[in-house]
């Protein structure tokens, strides 16, 4: 909770700071990488930096947090903070790094806003920063403790035991430990970070959902090759597709992520599009034998582009209380049970008390979420989602 002294200052300056926060974020990253150039190669996603997505995500998170402090004192955006903390933990972020961020962020605020940053304004926004930073530090400390690892010590070496071409653009990798011991438990829906050393020496990190059955002695990830006609292809996905073969070693983090299968017997909607199917597969594996009502929705370009299509179908058919609804933009006669076009969650019959889990491109999730809230009347707290990449959906809870 903001202090009585800082609350009116933040409320009065939030419009000005909010209007400039995008520029502040851009200047911040420029200052940070000038001071610590290795962070651009070895920690931050260079593609998201180039596209501006990381800057927009940082700006959105700060603005959302500050707005919550002044408009809803005594509460905080736990869903947003939780997603950030899990992503930070998968990168091995440490509490000490928040001091570095603070120094360059406030240098950027002063550079952009100039004389408007009086000592009073600086003190109030310093309080905002440390409220957010300390909340994240506490959440990340708990995540590290729950994983049984020291702060930031998330990395391990795993061997690629199998490689499978799932679609023309998606490859799955089965990962095992060198000594043959079980690789470790994870909660259905979680992801791991994969750190790849690229030809220019950079060690870029990307997160991939664990797509295999929980409880197995191995992990499986499924990687879609990122192709961007307007810019460079995904660095790590391309490297994995071109170079990772059985017998190779990958540097992989402990599992994190808060889009996880809930306990209980309440009805579920698992809605995915494209590679967003990956966190849903472990959930379906875990539900094997359950009579819980489960509605599964998946959308894709064509049946041939649908990763793990047959596996998903078999898992749904094995659940007596499950239904599978498929939409393909182009059907091609390969899936006569599917509908043609974009997914229409409004057409589904949903049981009372359903909890929805979404994963896929942002336009898909926005459309499905809108159908659930406005057509079906689900409360916002019943709709959960996972974003692959920077969370540009802040404020959409």
ABEGO torsion letter per residue (X at the ends): XBBAAAAAAAAAAAAAAAAAAAAAAAAAAAAAAAABAAAAAAABBAAAAAAGAAAAAAAAAAAAAAAAAAABBGBBBAAAAAAAAAAAAAAGBBAAAAAAAAAAAAAAAAAAAEAABBAAAAAAAAAAAAAAAAAAAAAAAAAAAAAGBBBGBABBBBBBABBBBABAABBBBBBBBAAGBBAEBBBBGBBBBBBBBBAAGBBBBBBBBBABBBGBABBBBBBBBBBBAABBBBAAAAAAAAABBBGBBBBBBBBBEABBBBBEABBBBBBBBEAAAAAAAAAAAAABGBABBBBBBBBBABAAABBGAAAAAAAAAABAABBBBBBBABAGGABAABBBEBBBAAABBBBBGBBBBBBEBAAAAAAAAAAAAAAAGBBAAABBBBBBEBBAABGAX
